[in-house]
């Protein structure tokens, strides 16, 4: 069985399209769909209950964040494979079956990411490397783009080949198909996501912990999803900019992957926060439940 896990906040119409696409292109084996609604104000939960009664609906009671919402779904899931799927996506073919097959035959892989396609048919850049001091410095200064494939490009991965199947450090969490066996090695199956990363970098942290246990992650261009892109976060853009930058610093502090360890994080953090201030055009406290 595969469990499809969707965390939703105020994207009712996109969620409807996402759920309908699962019914149009279901996997050939048993599956379940679990929707966690984070106290949406647009009647998303009512829509799921009325229009998709065979899917399980969990109402969290508050906007608990993406990590906690997913943990609620993981705790309720029974699948051997578990797919975290954003509500602003749609299946356009039998890619879920294809993803399951690819992950099954690649027994060293603990997770699989998909090709994310925009409405105009273009492939979105959806794979990054794990953050390092040089990689983040190269991203903030633009040097990574000027020197693709170098250590300065180790975060954005401008040179990544989106046409070839292979290992990928951290595909974005829009579509991540996990192997239950792998998740069992990095902590509780009921709470695989670290809730100290409520919105961003929770999947980065999880994928990094899987890597430390020897589980790789695959990118498969033959697995395709239509991705409308960040519709929930657009509703509170300023807060989300600050939350993403703070979560980057939290990740670096947790794993201390900077070349200079803790000192490197202390040097880099002010630069990251300054970038957040510029991008958000001011200060914001970030995500709050």
C-alpha positions as a Markdown table, in Angstrom:
| # | Residue | x | y | z |
|---|---|---|---|---|
| 1 | Unk | 0.0 | 0.0 | 0.0 |
| 2 | Unk | 1.0 | 3.6 | -0.6 |
| 3 | Unk | -0.2 | 6.4 | 1.6 |
| 4 | Unk | -0.6 | 9.9 | 0.0 |
| 5 | Unk | -0.2 | 12.6 | 2.6 |
| 6 | Unk | -1.4 | 16.1 | 1.9 |
| 7 | Unk | -1.2 | 19.1 | 4.3 |
| 8 | Unk | -3.5 | 21.9 | 3.3 |
| 9 | Unk | -4.0 | 25.5 | 4.4 |
| 10 | Unk | -6.4 | 27.7 | 2.4 |
| 11 | Unk | -5.9 | 26.2 | -1.0 |
| 12 | Unk | -9.4 | 24.7 | -1.4 |
| 13 | Unk | -9.7 | 24.9 | -5.2 |
| 14 | Unk | -6.2 | 23.6 | -5.9 |
| 15 | Unk | -6.7 | 20.9 | -3.3 |
| 16 | Unk | -9.9 | 19.8 | -5.1 |
| 17 | Unk | -7.9 | 19.5 | -8.4 |
| 18 | Unk | -5.1 | 17.6 | -6.7 |
| 19 | Unk | -7.5 | 15.1 | -5.1 |
| 20 | Unk | -9.4 | 14.7 | -8.4 |
| 21 | Unk | -6.2 | 14.0 | -10.2 |
| 22 | Unk | -5.4 | 11.1 | -7.8 |
| 23 | Unk | -8.8 | 9.6 | -8.6 |
| 24 | Unk | -8.1 | 10.0 | -12.4 |
| 25 | Unk | -4.6 | 8.4 | -12.1 |
| 26 | Unk | -4.7 | 6.1 | -9.1 |
| 27 | Unk | -1.9 | 3.5 | -8.4 |
| 28 | Unk | -2.8 | 0.0 | -9.4 |
| 29 | Unk | -2.3 | -1.3 | -5.8 |
| 30 | Unk | -4.1 | -0.4 | -2.7 |
| 31 | Unk | -3.7 | 3.2 | -1.6 |
| 32 | Unk | -5.0 | 5.7 | 0.9 |
| 33 | Unk | -5.2 | 9.4 | 0.9 |
| 34 | Unk | -4.9 | 11.4 | 4.1 |
| 35 | Unk | -5.6 | 15.1 | 4.1 |
| 36 | Unk | -4.6 | 17.2 | 7.1 |
| 37 | Unk | -6.3 | 20.6 | 7.1 |
| 38 | Unk | -4.5 | 23.3 | 9.2 |
| 39 | Unk | -7.7 | 25.2 | 10.2 |
| 40 | Unk | -8.3 | 26.7 | 6.7 |
| 41 | Unk | -10.8 | 29.6 | 6.5 |
| 42 | Unk | -11.9 | 28.8 | 3.0 |
| 43 | Unk | -14.0 | 25.7 | 3.8 |
| 44 | Unk | -11.3 | 23.3 | 2.5 |
| 45 | Unk | -12.2 | 20.7 | 5.1 |
| 46 | Unk | -15.9 | 20.9 | 4.2 |
| 47 | Unk | -15.0 | 20.4 | 0.5 |
| 48 | Unk | -12.9 | 17.3 | 1.3 |
| 49 | Unk | -15.6 | 15.7 | 3.5 |
| 50 | Unk | -18.4 | 16.3 | 1.0 |
| 51 | Unk | -16.6 | 15.7 | -2.3 |
| 52 | Unk | -14.1 | 13.0 | -1.4 |
| 53 | Unk | -15.7 | 10.9 | 1.3 |
| 54 | Unk | -13.4 | 7.9 | 0.7 |
| 55 | Unk | -10.3 | 10.0 | 1.6 |
| 56 | Unk | -9.4 | 10.5 | 5.3 |
| 57 | Unk | -9.7 | 14.0 | 6.6 |
| 58 | Unk | -7.8 | 15.1 | 9.7 |
| 59 | Unk | -8.6 | 18.6 | 11.1 |
| 60 | Unk | -5.6 | 19.8 | 13.1 |
| 61 | Unk | -7.6 | 22.5 | 14.9 |
| 62 | Unk | -5.0 | 25.2 | 14.3 |
| 63 | Unk | -2.4 | 26.2 | 11.7 |
| 64 | Unk | 0.2 | 24.0 | 13.2 |
| 65 | Unk | 2.6 | 24.3 | 10.3 |
| 66 | Unk | 3.7 | 21.9 | 7.5 |
| 67 | Unk | 6.0 | 19.7 | 9.6 |
| 68 | Unk | 3.4 | 19.1 | 12.4 |
| 69 | Unk | 0.7 | 18.6 | 9.8 |
| 70 | Unk | 2.7 | 16.0 | 8.0 |
| 71 | Unk | 3.5 | 14.3 | 11.3 |
| 72 | Unk | -0.2 | 14.0 | 12.0 |
| 73 | Unk | -0.6 | 12.3 | 8.6 |
| 74 | Unk | 2.4 | 10.0 | 9.1 |
| 75 | Unk | 1.0 | 8.9 | 12.5 |
| 76 | Unk | -2.3 | 7.9 | 10.8 |
| 77 | Unk | -0.7 | 6.3 | 7.7 |
| 78 | Unk | -0.3 | 2.6 | 7.1 |
| 79 | Unk | 1.5 | 2.4 | 3.8 |
| 80 | Unk | 4.8 | 0.7 | 3.0 |
| 81 | Unk | 5.5 | 3.8 | 0.9 |
| 82 | Unk | 4.5 | 7.3 | 2.0 |
| 83 | Unk | 4.1 | 10.2 | -0.4 |
| 84 | Unk | 4.2 | 13.8 | 1.0 |
| 85 | Unk | 2.4 | 15.8 | -1.7 |
| 86 | Unk | 1.6 | 19.5 | -1.8 |
| 87 | Unk | -2.0 | 20.5 | -2.5 |
| 88 | Unk | -1.0 | 22.8 | -5.4 |
| 89 | Unk | 0.0 | 19.8 | -7.5 |
| 90 | Unk | -1.8 | 17.5 | -10.0 |
| 91 | Unk | -1.0 | 14.2 | -11.5 |
| 92 | Unk | -1.2 | 14.2 | -15.3 |
| 93 | Unk | -0.4 | 10.5 | -16.0 |
| 94 | Unk | 0.4 | 7.3 | -14.2 |
| 95 | Unk | 3.5 | 8.8 | -12.5 |
| 96 | Unk | 2.6 | 7.5 | -9.1 |
| 97 | Unk | 2.8 | 3.9 | -10.3 |
| 98 | Unk | 6.1 | 4.8 | -12.1 |
| 99 | Unk | 7.5 | 6.3 | -8.9 |
| 100 | Unk | 6.6 | 3.3 | -6.8 |
| 101 | Unk | 8.3 | 1.0 | -9.3 |
| 102 | Unk | 11.5 | 3.0 | -9.5 |
| 103 | Unk | 11.8 | 3.2 | -5.7 |
| 104 | Unk | 11.2 | -0.5 | -5.3 |
| 105 | Unk | 14.0 | -1.5 | -7.7 |
| 106 | Unk | 16.4 | 1.0 | -6.3 |
| 107 | Unk | 16.7 | -0.6 | -2.9 |
| 108 | Unk | 19.4 | 1.7 | -1.6 |
| 109 | Unk | 17.2 | 4.7 | -2.1 |
| 110 | Unk | 15.1 | 5.9 | 0.8 |
| 111 | Unk | 13.2 | 8.6 | -1.1 |
| 112 | Unk | 12.3 | 9.7 | -4.6 |
| 113 | Unk | 11.6 | 13.1 | -6.0 |
| 114 | Unk | 9.7 | 14.0 | -9.2 |
| 115 | Unk | 10.1 | 16.3 | -12.2 |
| 116 | Unk | 8.0 | 19.4 | -11.4 |
| 117 | Unk | 6.4 | 20.9 | -14.4 |
| 118 | Unk | 4.9 | 24.4 | -14.6 |
| 119 | Unk | 1.6 | 25.2 | -16.4 |
| 120 | Unk | 3.6 | 26.2 | -19.5 |
| 121 | Unk | 5.2 | 22.8 | -19.6 |
| 122 | Unk | 8.7 | 23.9 | -18.5 |
| 123 | Unk | 10.6 | 22.0 | -15.9 |
| 124 | Unk | 11.0 | 23.8 | -12.6 |
| 125 | Unk | 14.3 | 23.9 | -10.8 |
| 126 | Unk | 13.4 | 21.7 | -7.8 |
| 127 | Unk | 16.6 | 20.1 | -6.7 |
| 128 | Unk | 19.1 | 21.6 | -4.4 |
| 129 | Unk | 22.2 | 20.6 | -2.4 |
| 130 | Unk | 22.5 | 20.5 | 1.3 |
| 131 | Unk | 23.4 | 24.0 | 2.7 |
| 132 | Unk | 27.1 | 24.6 | 3.4 |
| 133 | Unk | 29.0 | 27.8 | 4.1 |
| 134 | Unk | 30.4 | 28.1 | 0.6 |
| 135 | Unk | 27.2 | 27.1 | -1.1 |
| 136 | Unk | 25.1 | 29.7 | 0.7 |
| 137 | Unk | 27.8 | 32.3 | 0.2 |
| 138 | Unk | 27.8 | 31.5 | -3.5 |
| 139 | Unk | 24.0 | 31.8 | -3.6 |
| 140 | Unk | 23.8 | 35.1 | -1.8 |
| 141 | Unk | 26.5 | 36.7 | -3.8 |
| 142 | Unk | 25.5 | 35.2 | -7.2 |
| 143 | Unk | 28.9 | 33.5 | -7.6 |
| 144 | Unk | 27.3 | 30.1 | -7.7 |
| 145 | Unk | 25.4 | 31.0 | -10.8 |
| 146 | Unk | 28.6 | 32.3 | -12.4 |
| 147 | Unk | 30.5 | 29.1 | -11.6 |
| 148 | Unk | 28.0 | 26.2 | -12.0 |
| 149 | Unk | 29.2 | 22.9 | -10.7 |
| 150 | Unk | 31.7 | 24.5 | -8.3 |
| 151 | Unk | 31.5 | 24.4 | -4.5 |
| 152 | Unk | 30.0 | 27.9 | -4.7 |
| 153 | Unk | 27.1 | 26.3 | -6.6 |
| 154 | Unk | 26.7 | 23.4 | -4.2 |
| 155 | Unk | 23.4 | 24.8 | -2.8 |
| 156 | Unk | 21.4 | 25.9 | -5.9 |
| 157 | Unk | 22.9 | 23.3 | -8.2 |
| 158 | Unk | 22.6 | 25.4 | -11.4 |
| 159 | Unk | 24.4 | 22.6 | -13.2 |
| 160 | Unk | 21.9 | 19.8 | -12.2 |
| 161 | Unk | 20.7 | 17.6 | -15.1 |
| 162 | Unk | 16.9 | 17.5 | -15.0 |
| 163 | Unk | 16.8 | 15.1 | -17.9 |
| 164 | Unk | 18.6 | 12.2 | -16.3 |
| 165 | Unk | 17.6 | 9.9 | -13.5 |
| 166 | Unk | 20.0 | 9.7 | -10.7 |
| 167 | Unk | 20.8 | 10.6 | -7.1 |
| 168 | Unk | 19.7 | 14.1 | -5.9 |
| 169 | Unk | 20.7 | 15.6 | -2.6 |
| 170 | Unk | 17.4 | 17.2 | -1.7 |
| 171 | Unk | 14.5 | 17.5 | -4.1 |
| 172 | Unk | 11.9 | 20.0 | -2.8 |
| 173 | Unk | 9.2 | 18.6 | -0.6 |
| 174 | Unk | 6.4 | 19.2 | -3.1 |
| 175 | Unk | 6.6 | 15.5 | -4.0 |
| 176 | Unk | 8.7 | 13.1 | -1.9 |
| 177 | Unk | 8.0 | 9.4 | -1.9 |
| 178 | Unk | 9.5 | 7.8 | 1.2 |
| 179 | Unk | 10.3 | 4.1 | 2.0 |
| 180 | Unk | 8.9 | 3.3 | 5.4 |
| 181 | Unk | 11.9 | 1.1 | 6.1 |
| 182 | Unk | 14.2 | 4.1 | 5.7 |
| 183 | Unk | 12.1 | 6.4 | 7.9 |
| 184 | Unk | 12.2 | 3.9 | 10.7 |
| 185 | Unk | 16.0 | 4.3 | 10.9 |
| 186 | Unk | 15.9 | 8.1 | 11.5 |
| 187 | Unk | 13.4 | 8.4 | 14.4 |
| 188 | Unk | 9.8 | 7.9 | 15.1 |
| 189 | Unk | 7.6 | 6.8 | 12.2 |
| 190 | Unk | 4.8 | 8.9 | 13.8 |
| 191 | Unk | 7.0 | 12.1 | 13.8 |
| 192 | Unk | 9.7 | 11.9 | 11.1 |
| 193 | Unk | 9.7 | 15.7 | 10.6 |
| 194 | Unk | 11.5 | 17.9 | 13.1 |
| 195 | Unk | 8.8 | 20.4 | 14.1 |
| 196 | Unk | 11.5 | 23.0 | 14.9 |
| 197 | Unk | 11.3 | 23.5 | 11.2 |
| 198 | Unk | 7.6 | 24.3 | 11.0 |
| 199 | Unk | 7.4 | 25.4 | 7.3 |
| 200 | Unk | 10.7 | 25.2 | 5.6 |
| 201 | Unk | 13.8 | 22.9 | 5.7 |
| 202 | Unk | 11.9 | 20.1 | 7.5 |
| 203 | Unk | 12.3 | 17.9 | 4.4 |
| 204 | Unk | 15.9 | 19.0 | 4.0 |
| 205 | Unk | 16.6 | 18.0 | 7.6 |
| 206 | Unk | 14.8 | 14.7 | 7.1 |
| 207 | Unk | 16.7 | 13.9 | 3.8 |
| 208 | Unk | 20.0 | 14.8 | 5.5 |
| 209 | Unk | 19.3 | 12.5 | 8.4 |
| 210 | Unk | 18.4 | 9.7 | 5.9 |
| 211 | Unk | 21.7 | 10.3 | 4.1 |
| 212 | Unk | 23.6 | 10.0 | 7.4 |
| 213 | Unk | 22.1 | 6.5 | 7.8 |
| 214 | Unk | 23.2 | 5.6 | 4.3 |
| 215 | Unk | 19.9 | 6.1 | 2.4 |
| 216 | Unk | 20.2 | 8.0 | -0.9 |
| 217 | Unk | 17.5 | 10.1 | -2.6 |
| 218 | Unk | 16.6 | 9.7 | -6.3 |
| 219 | Unk | 15.4 | 12.2 | -8.9 |
| 220 | Unk | 13.3 | 10.6 | -11.7 |
| 221 | Unk | 12.4 | 12.9 | -14.6 |
| 222 | Unk | 9.9 | 10.2 | -15.9 |
| 223 | Unk | 7.8 | 10.9 | -12.8 |
| 224 | Unk | 6.0 | 14.1 | -13.6 |
| 225 | Unk | 3.6 | 16.3 | -11.6 |
| 226 | Unk | 2.1 | 19.6 | -12.5 |
| 227 | Unk | 3.1 | 22.2 | -9.9 |
| 228 | Unk | 1.3 | 25.5 | -9.6 |
| 229 | Unk | 3.7 | 26.7 | -6.9 |
| 230 | Unk | 3.7 | 28.0 | -3.4 |
| 231 | Unk | 0.1 | 29.0 | -3.2 |
| 232 | Unk | -0.2 | 28.8 | 0.6 |
| 233 | Unk | 3.0 | 30.7 | 1.3 |
| 234 | Unk | 2.1 | 33.4 | -1.1 |
| 235 | Unk | -0.8 | 34.4 | 1.2 |
| 236 | Unk | 1.7 | 35.4 | 3.9 |
| 237 | Unk | 4.8 | 36.1 | 1.8 |
| 238 | Unk | 6.7 | 38.5 | 4.1 |
| 239 | Unk | 6.4 | 36.0 | 7.0 |
| 240 | Unk | 7.5 | 33.1 | 4.8 |
| 241 | Unk | 10.6 | 34.9 | 3.6 |
| 242 | Unk | 11.7 | 35.4 | 7.1 |
| 243 | Unk | 10.8 | 31.9 | 8.1 |
| 244 | Unk | 12.7 | 30.3 | 5.3 |
| 245 | Unk | 15.9 | 32.3 | 6.1 |
| 246 | Unk | 15.6 | 31.5 | 9.8 |
| 247 | Unk | 15.1 | 27.9 | 9.1 |
| 248 | Unk | 18.2 | 27.9 | 7.0 |
| 249 | Unk | 20.2 | 29.1 | 9.9 |
| 250 | Unk | 18.5 | 26.6 | 12.2 |
| 251 | Unk | 19.5 | 23.8 | 9.8 |
| 252 | Unk | 23.1 | 25.0 | 9.8 |
| 253 | Unk | 23.2 | 25.2 | 13.6 |
| 254 | Unk | 21.7 | 21.8 | 14.0 |
| 255 | Unk | 24.1 | 20.0 | 11.7 |
| 256 | Unk | 27.0 | 22.5 | 11.7 |
| 257 | Unk | 28.0 | 21.7 | 8.1 |
| 258 | Unk | 29.8 | 25.0 | 7.6 |
| 259 | Unk | 33.5 | 24.8 | 6.8 |
| 260 | Unk | 34.2 | 26.7 | 10.1 |
| 261 | Unk | 31.6 | 24.9 | 12.2 |
| 262 | Unk | 29.8 | 27.0 | 14.8 |
| 263 | Unk | 31.9 | 30.0 | 14.0 |
| 264 | Unk | 31.0 | 29.8 | 10.3 |
| 265 | Unk | 27.3 | 29.8 | 11.2 |
| 266 | Unk | 27.7 | 32.8 | 13.4 |
| 267 | Unk | 29.5 | 34.6 | 10.6 |
| 268 | Unk | 26.9 | 33.6 | 8.0 |
| 269 | Unk | 23.7 | 34.2 | 10.0 |
| 270 | Unk | 23.8 | 38.0 | 9.9 |
| 271 | Unk | 24.2 | 37.9 | 6.1 |
| 272 | Unk | 21.2 | 35.5 | 5.8 |
| 273 | Unk | 19.1 | 37.8 | 7.9 |
| 274 | Unk | 20.1 | 40.8 | 6.0 |
| 275 | Unk | 19.1 | 39.1 | 2.8 |
| 276 | Unk | 15.7 | 38.3 | 4.4 |
| 277 | Unk | 15.3 | 42.0 | 5.3 |
| 278 | Unk | 16.0 | 43.1 | 1.8 |
| 279 | Unk | 13.8 | 40.4 | 0.1 |
| 280 | Unk | 10.9 | 41.0 | 2.5 |
| 281 | Unk | 11.3 | 44.8 | 2.5 |
| 282 | Unk | 11.4 | 44.9 | 6.2 |
| 283 | Unk | 11.3 | 42.7 | 9.4 |
| 284 | Unk | 8.8 | 40.1 | 10.2 |
| 285 | Unk | 8.6 | 37.7 | 13.2 |
| 286 | Unk | 8.0 | 34.7 | 10.8 |
| 287 | Unk | 5.7 | 31.8 | 11.3 |
| 288 | Unk | 3.7 | 31.6 | 14.5 |
| 289 | Unk | 1.0 | 29.0 | 15.4 |
